[in-house]
Amino acid sequence: METNPTQKHKDTPVGKESALKIAIVGGGPRGLYSLERLLHYARQIAPQRIRVCLYDTSGQPGAGTVYSPKQPAWLLMNYSSKNIDAWVRDDMGSEDPMSPESIRHDLENYPSLVQWLDKHHPEMADPDQAIPRAIAGEYFRDCYAQVLREKPENVSFVLKSATVKDVVRQKDRWAVMTVEESQEYDEVLLSLGHGANVGSANPEEWFHPHSYESRVGMSQNRTKHLVNSTYPVAAQLSEEKVQPGSKVAIRGFGLTFIDACLSLTEGRGGKFKQLKTGEWEYEMSGHEPEIIYPYSRTGRPMLAKPDARKVTRSPGLSTIWKRGKEQLRKLESSEYGLDFNSQMKPILVETAAEALRVQQGEKTKEGITSTFRYDEPSSDSMLSWLAGWSGGTVFPVDIWNRLTDSYRTATGLRPADEAWAIAETWRELYPALVERISYGGLSEASWELFQLYAAEMERIAFGPPAESVGKLLALIKSGLVELRFLTGSPVAFVKQHPLESQSELILRNDQSQIIVDSIVNAVLPASQHATEGSLLYNLLQRKTLSRFRNTGGIAVDHETNALNEMEHAVSGLSVVGRPTEGCVLGNDTLSRTLHPESDRWAKRLIKSFTQTNSNMQMKLKNEELLKEHSDTLINQA
Ligand SMILES: Cc1cc2nc3c(=O)[nH]c(=O)nc-3n(C[C@H](O)[C@H](O)[C@H](O)COP(=O)(O)OP(=O)(O)OC[C@H]3O[C@@H](n4cnc5c(N)ncnc54)[C@H](O)[C@@H]3O)c2cc1C
């Protein structure tokens, strides 16, 4: 391991303590959490001095790009407000000054999202509601302002609204480089989130085949477009790029597809209305595309998350979740790590079966208990549901049925089923999975199988709020969204017209082929992706950072230190969040309890800094004593 980075303040004047210089790159929610923790611990070591610089491209520190307060209101959070709290509230009253204890019981100054909504947007303060991401962004922006308001005096802080292009080791410090300048720091934290690969959407990376033009020419007086990324929706899905009355293909059928769809409909003045039956209806504005064709590799949709206001959960479920988590936590690991298929999956499917048995005893608000079934829920019935979900040929009608069933179950119009049980189990047991799988807990041999399972769970358990699925169903019903190209191995490509000098955008699958006017990419780059020339790419190329075994995630240790290829800590460089996905599980979340890495990072830095300073003081004192002693000896002589 390299030496401690905080033992290197060569420019420290003799007899004086140095200031620790820290850069945080990335000012999204996780950059905010890290800053908050750093300032919290820094206060406790005053008067020792800390200098902090936050670099952020978004121009909206705290909120970052994902929760930009400037985005439109139809872009919703994918989970309910009660899950979001920007403040740490654990271990209150702890006597250890370095515990995560904080003064956060003052809810006026440190509100959770729901408490903040109560004051600023009371009409949205329902804890079970999925609010617009822009509103969540306002909350994070306010939290950032609060963190700076209470900045301790021993901390100096600078915000730089700039993109960091590179971070380079220079002697015993790190040079953080933007286009305009280079500054040196003792410690750098990368908290890049989606910014690690945003802007990477190059048609070559997603379009088939590799020949393409971003503006392909005119046909029927329409400009044909390849739209490389869905966000920001106002610019990417403008009426110029996706014209009213045009045919548009959208690559992907996940959360980003829903955002794209709502932007092309509700965002164009269309109106959704909820009927008494609970279903939604769509009223056109006339500015929508004529038709939207989603296409995706698997055709499997994302299922609706249950609306807690409409689905009564059996009180017996909490015991089941507790037991499931305990079972996962107690699993014995071999020297190679845990095996997902033989050790973890059986616990997940048995827990799901038990949960469904218990839940079926419960009524929904509409009084529905269960549909008639021949068999009791069991591990086998869960496994056979999963096999049916991911296997076999999918037809548009299957997709419609899956979406409809999930919407109706999520809104209490239909009893709980296997999909509900498997999804609830994944959500509830997820913290135990994160604990056991992160930092190499899973054997390398079972990683691939786990990833396949996790990818399906992403669709089954981490889908959109029920309302968004209800709206999507309304669009399908109105004929605006057509499911035909979600099956039969779809591909999209540019074809040169044989007679004209123009080219055409083609969407084709095993059954049919159509010409479309634009194709929108609604698939986000994978968390492992690093765009050529980006900060992450540069650090990987120079082998400053490495990938964690076969997971693809950036390698870090439990204390957030970046690890090199030998799995040794890289002195003074730490990474948190999405780029570490795989090494650390389940990063793409706002949850502070699931991921306390920001806390670990800040505590480690401050502890080692104080340790270094006190060692330095001790050394100076010893030197003084030694000098005094030798002076006395000389004088005596
Ligand atoms: C469309 C979308 C919807 C989502 N919805 C939810 C949800 O409902 N609930 C949920 O829990 N999670 C959701 N997520 C996951 C989301 O990524 C996390 O909740 C959260 O954004 C993670 O915060 P972060 O700070 O790690 O990353 P980000 O929010 O991505 O913030 C990273 C910040 O770093 C900046 N940055 C990056 N690189 C640089 C650089 N080189 N120089 C300077 N600045 C840089 C970026 O501009 C950005 O401001 C969603 C993600 C997306 C993309």
PDBQT file of the ligand as one rigid body, heavy atoms in Angstrom, charges set to zero:
ROOT
HETATM    1  C1  LIG A 701     -33.131   9.852 -15.626  1.00  0.00    +0.000 C 
HETATM    2  C2  LIG A 701     -32.752   9.317 -14.285  1.00  0.00    +0.000 A 
HETATM    3  C3  LIG A 701     -33.705   9.181 -13.289  1.00  0.00    +0.000 A 
HETATM    4  C4  LIG A 701     -33.365   8.683 -12.036  1.00  0.00    +0.000 A 
HETATM    5  N1  LIG A 701     -34.317   8.575 -11.072  1.00  0.00    +0.000 NA
HETATM    6  C5  LIG A 701     -33.975   8.132  -9.830  1.00  0.00    +0.000 A 
HETATM    7  C6  LIG A 701     -34.924   8.059  -8.770  1.00  0.00    +0.000 A 
HETATM    8  O1  LIG A 701     -36.086   8.353  -8.956  1.00  0.00    +0.000 OA
HETATM    9  N2  LIG A 701     -34.521   7.632  -7.556  1.00  0.00    +0.000 N 
HETATM   10  C7  LIG A 701     -33.222   7.290  -7.322  1.00  0.00    +0.000 A 
HETATM   11  O2  LIG A 701     -32.875   6.930  -6.182  1.00  0.00    +0.000 OA
HETATM   12  N3  LIG A 701     -32.309   7.332  -8.296  1.00  0.00    +0.000 NA
HETATM   13  C8  LIG A 701     -32.649   7.733  -9.529  1.00  0.00    +0.000 A 
HETATM   14  N4  LIG A 701     -31.707   7.801 -10.515  1.00  0.00    +0.000 N 
HETATM   15  C9  LIG A 701     -30.341   7.407 -10.198  1.00  0.00    +0.000 C 
HETATM   16  C10 LIG A 701     -29.456   8.633  -9.941  1.00  0.00    +0.000 C 
HETATM   17  O3  LIG A 701     -28.318   8.487 -10.710  1.00  0.00    +0.000 OA
HETATM   18  C11 LIG A 701     -29.054   8.779  -8.499  1.00  0.00    +0.000 C 
HETATM   19  O4  LIG A 701     -30.185   8.901  -7.701  1.00  0.00    +0.000 OA
HETATM   20  C12 LIG A 701     -28.230  10.054  -8.234  1.00  0.00    +0.000 C 
HETATM   21  O5  LIG A 701     -28.273  10.927  -9.303  1.00  0.00    +0.000 OA
HETATM   22  C13 LIG A 701     -26.811   9.721  -7.937  1.00  0.00    +0.000 C 
HETATM   23  O6  LIG A 701     -26.152  10.912  -7.564  1.00  0.00    +0.000 OA
HETATM   24  P1  LIG A 701     -24.663  11.207  -7.979  1.00  0.00    +0.000 P 
HETATM   25  O7  LIG A 701     -24.297  12.483  -7.337  1.00  0.00    +0.000 OA
HETATM   26  O8  LIG A 701     -23.821  10.018  -7.699  1.00  0.00    +0.000 OA
HETATM   27  O9  LIG A 701     -24.666  11.328  -9.561  1.00  0.00    +0.000 OA
HETATM   28  P2  LIG A 701     -25.292  12.455 -10.497  1.00  0.00    +0.000 P 
HETATM   29  O10 LIG A 701     -26.620  12.840 -10.004  1.00  0.00    +0.000 OA
HETATM   30  O11 LIG A 701     -25.174  11.937 -11.863  1.00  0.00    +0.000 OA
HETATM   31  O12 LIG A 701     -24.328  13.710 -10.301  1.00  0.00    +0.000 OA
HETATM   32  C14 LIG A 701     -23.018  13.759 -10.793  1.00  0.00    +0.000 C 
HETATM   33  C15 LIG A 701     -22.606  15.211 -10.951  1.00  0.00    +0.000 C 
HETATM   34  O13 LIG A 701     -21.233  15.252 -11.282  1.00  0.00    +0.000 OA
HETATM   35  C16 LIG A 701     -21.031  16.176 -12.341  1.00  0.00    +0.000 C 
HETATM   36  N5  LIG A 701     -19.830  15.735 -13.069  1.00  0.00    +0.000 N 
HETATM   37  C17 LIG A 701     -19.637  14.530 -13.629  1.00  0.00    +0.000 A 
HETATM   38  N6  LIG A 701     -18.420  14.489 -14.216  1.00  0.00    +0.000 NA
HETATM   39  C18 LIG A 701     -17.840  15.680 -13.970  1.00  0.00    +0.000 A 
HETATM   40  C19 LIG A 701     -16.559  16.241 -14.293  1.00  0.00    +0.000 A 
HETATM   41  N7  LIG A 701     -15.653  15.559 -14.995  1.00  0.00    +0.000 N 
HETATM   42  N8  LIG A 701     -16.294  17.497 -13.888  1.00  0.00    +0.000 NA
HETATM   43  C20 LIG A 701     -17.196  18.205 -13.155  1.00  0.00    +0.000 A 
HETATM   44  N9  LIG A 701     -18.422  17.736 -12.831  1.00  0.00    +0.000 NA
HETATM   45  C21 LIG A 701     -18.735  16.475 -13.220  1.00  0.00    +0.000 A 
HETATM   46  C22 LIG A 701     -22.309  16.089 -13.158  1.00  0.00    +0.000 C 
HETATM   47  O14 LIG A 701     -22.500  17.238 -13.927  1.00  0.00    +0.000 OA
HETATM   48  C23 LIG A 701     -23.351  15.943 -12.058  1.00  0.00    +0.000 C 
HETATM   49  O15 LIG A 701     -23.758  17.201 -11.598  1.00  0.00    +0.000 OA
HETATM   50  C24 LIG A 701     -32.027   8.294 -11.787  1.00  0.00    +0.000 A 
HETATM   51  C25 LIG A 701     -31.064   8.432 -12.786  1.00  0.00    +0.000 A 
HETATM   52  C26 LIG A 701     -31.420   8.941 -14.027  1.00  0.00    +0.000 A 
HETATM   53  C27 LIG A 701     -30.366   9.095 -15.078  1.00  0.00    +0.000 C 
ENDROOT
TORSDOF 0
